[in-house]
Amino acid sequence: MSKCEQCIVRELSTLKALTKNELIHLSHCKDSISVKKGDVIFNEGDHVNGVYCIKSGACKLVRMASSGKDSILKLITKGEILGQTAILTQEKSTLSAIAVEDMQICFIPKSEILNLIDTNKKFSLQVTQDVCQNLNYATDFALNNTTKSVKERLAHALISILESGGVDEKGYLNLQLSREEIASMVGTATESCIRLLAEFKKLGIIDLQAKKIKILKLNDLKTLAQ
């Protein structure tokens, strides 16, 4: 079992606010979980009984639209925490978390997190800041989907995938999402997503190799996303 106090990933999350003794205690309370691509970590409507710290891999936060189609709101990657908002609100999860690649995650029980919030002011502030950042992100997401064109949203989605997973040794995006998943991030039909990706390739902004995507002109993509 990996030890929280020796885990480099914690420095990227709210857990960096904990003392060494608190981290040692968490090491004995947490569960280490291996998650396969496509596995559900928790579903929309579930009671989340703790938080999940992402050690490696990535997942998507998904909400079911009234039309019955999934909308991907955000990608969660190494160093991030899942479940904090549901714990603070004491409500059922409003999103599903589904792995987009194999993952290693640690589950920390709700009682432990609430105790740390009560006893560690620095940690409590960090959790509150993270929840506020998530709220701001959700507001920006809603604004983008109502004010930006599909082309602008696709540019923004590609930048988000780049920032979430980086690139491989050949410059292709590490996170290989399906065209359907990218379309779900953009809020458009898969056919429209495929057509726009081909248009971006024709303009020399990206390169496509089967399912792989390489961003060739990041500044042009950022200009499109504005």
Buried (B, 14 or more C-beta within 10 A) or exposed (E): EEEBBEBEBBEBBBBBBBEEEBBBBBBEBBEEBEBEEEBBBBBBEBEBEBBBBBBBBBBBBBEBEEEEEBBBBBBBBBBBBBBBBBBBEEEEBBBBBBBBBBBBBBBBBBEBBBEBBEEBEEBBEBBBEBBEEBEEEBEEBEEBBEEBEBBBBBBBBBBBBBEBBEBEEEEBBBBBBEBBBBBBBBBBEBEBBBEBBEEBBEEEBBBBEEEBBBBBBEEBBEEBBE
